[in-house]
Amino acid sequence: MGDRENTAGACVAAVEGPEQIGAIRALRRDAYLGATEFRALTPEAYAWTESDRRGVVLAVWDGSGAALSTMSGIVASGRAAAEVEFECTLSDEPGRFPALVLSRSATGADQRARGLNSLLRYYFIEAALRGGLGSTLSIFFQGAPRLPLLRRLGYELAVLPGVTWESVRPHDSPLIGCLRRERMAAACGILQELLGDSLKRYPWRGPPLALAAPTASAPSSPGG
């Protein structure tokens, strides 16, 4: 089965296989190298990471199978796990756990202002709500055009002072954003209204997105 078989026709679907992973790396690279809110310092900024492998990476695909927009999500069981994903210290309790950590979003330069990032966020928030997660967490960069919408959705935003990363240098202190569970349903309603025909133009493709808190592995049986 070819990598692109799960994305026949315009849709939103999880990234599968090396060909699609390569397309996401290229999309991230082009978006991050052209970003105005931060500077990508090393290729690690747009690499396919262990978090991508353990979590879920969604993309908006056009009718030819090209990736237009992407976002990565992984469930963190507690604050320490969220700090590992964000690669920084969170000075205050950022939200309720287990939490969905969203990161590594990227949209093609010719596809911006079409709501594709919001479309991916909608599918992730809806799955977090169904999965009983306590909040969704993201790091945002000051000056990003989506900040007013995030506040409208109910995100609480707080500055993260003194954060440094080896692969990315923000031009200003980044923000930690938290959408608590009690605001998720209203946020989905707002996004549904704003997205309009985009939900039909890019329908969900594949099994329902399932997000749940990670569980401890069962101990191995003696003797294998």
ZAGULO-348939 format. One record per residue (C-alpha): residue in three letters; x, y, z. Coordinates in steps of 0.1 Angstrom, whole numbers, plus 5000, padded with zeros to 4 digits. Each point is the difference from the previous one (the first is absolute). Example, Ala and Ser with C-alpha at 12.3 -4.5 7.8 and 13.67 -1.06 7.14 Angstrom:
<recs>
ala512349555078ser501450344993
</recs>
This chain:
<recs>
met500050005000gly501550344990asp500550275026arg497550234984glu497249754998asn498550125032thr499850364986ala498349944967gly498150324995ala500150325021cys499749915037val501550015035ala501849685009ala502849875022val503549994985glu501049654990gly503149854983pro503450154989glu498750194970gln497550195021ile502550065028gly502450154974ala497250234988ile499450125036arg503750065006ala500150214968leu496950195010arg501450085034arg503450104985asp498550254976ala497650145026tyr502650035028leu502850154979gly497550274988ala498550075034thr500050355014glu499349925036phe503149785005arg503249894984ala500749634993leu503649945009thr500549634991pro498349734980glu498849855033ala497350285000tyr498249834971ala501149645004trp497749705005thr500549935038glu499449735025ser496950205012asp498749984964arg500549625001arg498349955033gly497250254995val497750094971val500950234971leu497150134980ala500150184966val497650174976trp500649844966asp498850134967gly498549794972ser503449914986gly501349885034ala502150315007ala500350115037leu498650355005ser500150025038thr501149795030met499949975038ser501449755024gly498249885032ile501049785029val498449935034ala502050105031ser499149835032gly501450295022arg502050315001ala503449834998ala498949824968ala498850334985glu503450165008val501749724981glu497850064969phe500550385002glu503749975008cys499750275027thr499050055036leu496450115007ser500250235030asp496349955010glu497649714998pro499050064963gly496749814999arg498149695011phe501549664992pro500049784981ala500450274973leu500350004963val503250184989leu499750154966ser503250114982arg501950024967ser497350164980ala500850124965thr498150134970gly501250064965ala500650374992asp497450004973gln497449835022arg500050245030ala496950205012arg497849714987gly499349865035leu502049684995asn501850025033ser496650055017leu498649704981leu502749785015arg499650155034tyr496249934998tyr500649624994phe502549995028ile497950185025glu496949794991ala502049695006ala501450135033leu496450075011arg498849654991gly503149855016gly499450165034leu503250205000gly500350295025ser501450274977thr501950074968leu503450175002ser502050184973ile502950244998phe499350314978phe502350274988gln499150375007gly498950174968ala498449694986pro496850104981arg497949735017leu500350145035pro496750195000leu498149694988leu501749795027arg498850255027arg496549984985leu500149625002gly500750035037tyr503849945001glu501750145030leu503450154989ala503050075022val503550114993leu502849755004pro503050225009gly503649894994val499349714978thr502849894977trp500149724975glu502949864980ser498049974967val497850315002arg500550365011pro496850205006his500250384994asp498050055032ser499149795030pro497749724989leu496549945015ile498649695016gly496349954990cys497649795019leu496449914990arg498349835029arg497549724996glu497050205010arg500750234971met500649744973ala496449954989ala499550374995ala503350034982cys498949724976gly496750184994ile501850334992leu502449824976gln497249814983glu498350334993leu503250174988leu501249714978gly496749964982asp500549824967ser503649915008leu498749715021lys498349864969arg502850104976tyr502649815022pro498049725017trp501649775026arg501549694984gly500849695020pro499049855034pro498750255026leu502850185017ala500549845034leu501950185027ala500449865035ala502450045029pro503149774998thr499949705022ala502949825017ser501249694981ala499049685015pro503049805015ser501549734979ser499149655008pro503049805015gly501649794973gly498550194971
</recs>
